[in-house]
Amino acid sequence: METADMETTIAPRIAAEQARSWLLVPAGKPENFEAAHTSAADAVILDLEDAVTPDRKPQARADVVAWLSERRRAWVRINDATTPYWADDLDALSDVPGLEGVMLAKTESGMQVDATADRLRGGTKVLALIESAVGLEAAPEIARTEATFRLAFGSGDFRRDTGMDDSPLAMAYPRSRLSVTSRAARIAAPIDGPTLGTDVDALTRAAALTLSMGMTGKLCMTIAQTAPVNDALSPSPAEAEWARDVIADLGEDGSGIRDGSDAPKLAKAKKINALARLFDVAPR
């Protein structure tokens, strides 16, 4: 009974490959960990980097380890490989049972990903956060590194590094580069940067832009953002209905295909149908 209870407690809601909402939680506020864990977020990231001042990092690190050791699971954003905190983070997390994986801040080379993975338990996932021009230029190398699980876009730091603004046009190149790079490396689609503020309509529009750029996840700054992001990055009921009707018409096995345009239409419908089932979206 105890084993079954533990499995129920720590099982992820959505596999990280398909996770839509990635909730960043300041590691210096352990009182917020449990609320994040029970939220609508597909994935929770306890943030040891920007969210924690240097003097508080040791205590935050200890709080993260303690919480993950109590039958809880989460990702952890660790400090970048050029800082002294990186090694301390990895030493503390190397044998923690509840660690889903690490997000490596300010990734700028595949060597940094490999060095991170080498200090963790074998098979631990590394999510490479691209936050600079150097990181974006190195994205193909980073994505093809064996230990890289998925790419994420640190849009705020990237804008500060490059002087770009946050308009869709300015951010189209880095977003599309991460999407194309991920596809070429045969890893899951990238995770977009966060949207600041509490305006749900603005968040929904931003998430729709995320999806249009080939990105299938989005960083969230608050629990309130997770449900709207999940909705925006999931097939709509209308799309689920279209997919169901196309599959019924053309056949799951393609037996009803009549011309060259039907095959890609069926492939798209099957992809939407699989996601609708995964995210529990019913046709309208």
PEFENLIN-V235187 format. One record per pair of residues at least 12 apart in sequence whose C-alpha atoms are under 8 Angstrom apart, sorted by sequence separation. I is the first residue (numbers start at 1). J is the second residue. If there is no record, write none. Layout:
i:I j:J
i:I j:J
//
This chain:
i:48 j:60
i:78 j:90
i:104 j:116
i:178 j:190
i:250 j:262
i:254 j:266
i:23 j:36
i:33 j:46
i:48 j:61
i:113 j:126
i:128 j:142
i:113 j:128
i:217 j:233
i:250 j:266
i:175 j:192
i:216 j:233
i:23 j:41
i:46 j:64
i:192 j:210
i:252 j:270
i:22 j:41
i:23 j:42
i:25 j:44
i:27 j:46
i:246 j:265
i:247 j:266
i:21 j:41
i:22 j:42
i:23 j:43
i:24 j:44
i:25 j:45
i:26 j:46
i:27 j:47
i:28 j:48
i:128 j:148
i:246 j:266
i:20 j:41
i:21 j:42
i:22 j:43
i:23 j:44
i:24 j:45
i:25 j:46
i:26 j:47
i:27 j:48
i:107 j:128
i:126 j:147
i:127 j:148
i:128 j:149
i:130 j:151
i:20 j:42
i:21 j:43
i:22 j:44
i:23 j:45
i:24 j:46
i:25 j:47
i:26 j:48
i:102 j:124
i:104 j:126
i:106 j:128
i:107 j:129
i:108 j:130
i:125 j:147
i:126 j:148
i:127 j:149
i:128 j:150
i:129 j:151
i:130 j:152
i:131 j:153
i:153 j:175
i:203 j:225
i:207 j:229
i:211 j:233
i:247 j:269
i:19 j:42
i:20 j:43
i:22 j:45
i:24 j:47
i:28 j:51
i:76 j:99
i:81 j:104
i:101 j:124
i:102 j:125
i:103 j:126
i:104 j:127
i:105 j:128
i:106 j:129
i:107 j:130
i:125 j:148
i:126 j:149
i:127 j:150
i:128 j:151
i:129 j:152
i:130 j:153
i:131 j:154
i:192 j:215
i:246 j:269
i:247 j:270
i:19 j:43
i:27 j:51
i:28 j:52
i:74 j:98
i:75 j:99
i:76 j:100
i:78 j:102
i:80 j:104
i:81 j:105
i:100 j:124
i:101 j:125
i:102 j:126
i:103 j:127
i:104 j:128
i:105 j:129
i:106 j:130
i:107 j:131
i:108 j:132
i:123 j:147
i:125 j:149
i:126 j:150
i:127 j:151
i:128 j:152
i:129 j:153
i:130 j:154
i:131 j:155
i:190 j:214
i:191 j:215
i:192 j:216
i:194 j:218
i:195 j:219
i:204 j:228
i:208 j:232
i:26 j:51
i:27 j:52
i:73 j:98
i:74 j:99
i:75 j:100
i:76 j:101
i:77 j:102
i:78 j:103
i:79 j:104
i:80 j:105
i:94 j:119
i:95 j:120
i:100 j:125
i:101 j:126
i:102 j:127
i:103 j:128
i:104 j:129
i:105 j:130
i:106 j:131
i:127 j:152
i:129 j:154
i:131 j:156
i:132 j:157
i:133 j:158
i:153 j:178
i:189 j:214
i:190 j:215
i:191 j:216
i:192 j:217
i:193 j:218
i:194 j:219
i:195 j:220
i:196 j:221
i:200 j:225
i:203 j:228
i:204 j:229
i:207 j:232
i:208 j:233
i:243 j:268
i:244 j:269
i:16 j:42
i:26 j:52
i:72 j:98
i:73 j:99
i:74 j:100
i:75 j:101
i:76 j:102
i:77 j:103
i:78 j:104
i:79 j:105
i:80 j:106
i:81 j:107
i:90 j:116
i:94 j:120
i:95 j:121
i:101 j:127
i:103 j:129
i:105 j:131
i:106 j:132
i:108 j:134
i:109 j:135
i:131 j:157
i:132 j:158
i:189 j:215
i:190 j:216
i:191 j:217
i:192 j:218
i:193 j:219
i:194 j:220
i:195 j:221
i:203 j:229
i:207 j:233
i:243 j:269
i:16 j:43
i:65 j:92
i:69 j:96
i:71 j:98
i:73 j:100
i:74 j:101
i:75 j:102
i:76 j:103
i:77 j:104
i:78 j:105
i:80 j:107
i:93 j:120
i:94 j:121
i:108 j:135
i:131 j:158
i:151 j:178
i:189 j:216
i:190 j:217
i:191 j:218
i:192 j:219
i:193 j:220
i:194 j:221
i:198 j:225
i:242 j:269
i:243 j:270
i:14 j:42
i:28 j:56
i:46 j:74
i:48 j:76
i:49 j:77
i:61 j:89
i:65 j:93
i:68 j:96
i:69 j:97
i:70 j:98
i:75 j:103
i:77 j:105
i:91 j:119
i:107 j:135
i:108 j:136
i:110 j:138
i:130 j:158
i:133 j:161
i:189 j:217
i:191 j:219
i:200 j:228
i:204 j:232
i:13 j:42
i:14 j:43
i:28 j:57
i:45 j:74
i:46 j:75
i:47 j:76
i:48 j:77
i:49 j:78
i:68 j:97
i:69 j:98
i:90 j:119
i:106 j:135
i:109 j:138
i:113 j:142
i:132 j:161
i:133 j:162
i:243 j:272
i:244 j:273
i:12 j:42
i:30 j:60
i:44 j:74
i:45 j:75
i:46 j:76
i:47 j:77
i:48 j:78
i:49 j:79
i:62 j:92
i:68 j:98
i:90 j:120
i:108 j:138
i:109 j:139
i:117 j:147
i:131 j:161
i:132 j:162
i:243 j:273
i:12 j:43
i:28 j:59
i:29 j:60
i:43 j:74
i:44 j:75
i:45 j:76
i:46 j:77
i:47 j:78
i:48 j:79
i:49 j:80
i:61 j:92
i:65 j:96
i:68 j:99
i:81 j:112
i:108 j:139
i:110 j:141
i:114 j:145
i:151 j:182
i:28 j:60
i:43 j:75
i:45 j:77
i:109 j:141
i:110 j:142
i:113 j:145
i:114 j:146
i:150 j:182
i:240 j:272
i:27 j:60
i:30 j:63
i:109 j:142
i:110 j:143
i:114 j:147
i:239 j:272
i:240 j:273
i:27 j:61
i:30 j:64
i:108 j:142
i:110 j:144
i:113 j:147
i:179 j:213
i:28 j:63
i:37 j:72
i:81 j:116
i:110 j:145
i:113 j:148
i:179 j:214
i:27 j:63
i:179 j:215
i:240 j:276
i:27 j:64
i:37 j:74
i:150 j:187
i:153 j:190
i:155 j:192
i:156 j:193
i:176 j:213
i:235 j:272
i:136 j:174
i:143 j:181
i:149 j:187
i:150 j:188
i:151 j:189
i:152 j:190
i:153 j:191
i:154 j:192
i:155 j:193
i:175 j:213
i:176 j:214
i:139 j:178
i:143 j:182
i:149 j:188
i:150 j:189
i:151 j:190
i:152 j:191
i:153 j:192
i:154 j:193
i:155 j:194
i:244 j:283
i:150 j:190
i:151 j:191
i:152 j:192
i:153 j:193
i:175 j:215
i:235 j:275
i:136 j:177
i:140 j:181
i:144 j:185
i:150 j:191
i:152 j:193
i:168 j:209
i:172 j:213
i:234 j:275
i:235 j:276
i:240 j:281
i:241 j:282
i:136 j:178
i:139 j:181
i:140 j:182
i:143 j:185
i:234 j:276
i:240 j:282
i:241 j:283
i:240 j:283
i:241 j:284
i:143 j:187
i:237 j:281
i:239 j:283
i:240 j:284
i:140 j:185
i:234 j:279
i:236 j:281
i:237 j:282
i:238 j:283
i:235 j:281
i:237 j:283
i:238 j:284
i:234 j:281
i:236 j:283
i:237 j:284
i:106 j:154
i:49 j:105
i:45 j:103
i:10 j:71
i:12 j:73
i:9 j:71
i:10 j:72
i:11 j:73
i:9 j:72
i:10 j:73
i:6 j:71
i:10 j:98
i:17 j:150
i:18 j:188
i:17 j:188
i:20 j:191
i:41 j:223
i:40 j:223
i:39 j:223
i:41 j:226
i:40 j:226
i:41 j:227
i:36 j:223
i:39 j:226
i:40 j:227
i:41 j:230
i:22 j:217
i:24 j:219
i:20 j:216
i:21 j:217
i:22 j:218
i:23 j:219
i:24 j:220
i:25 j:221
i:19 j:216
i:20 j:217
i:21 j:218
i:22 j:219
i:23 j:220
i:24 j:221
i:25 j:222
i:18 j:216
i:19 j:217
i:20 j:218
i:21 j:219
i:22 j:220
i:23 j:221
i:24 j:222
i:18 j:217
i:21 j:220
i:23 j:222
i:23 j:223
i:23 j:226
i:22 j:226
i:21 j:226
i:21 j:227
i:21 j:229
i:20 j:229
i:21 j:230
i:20 j:230
i:20 j:233
//
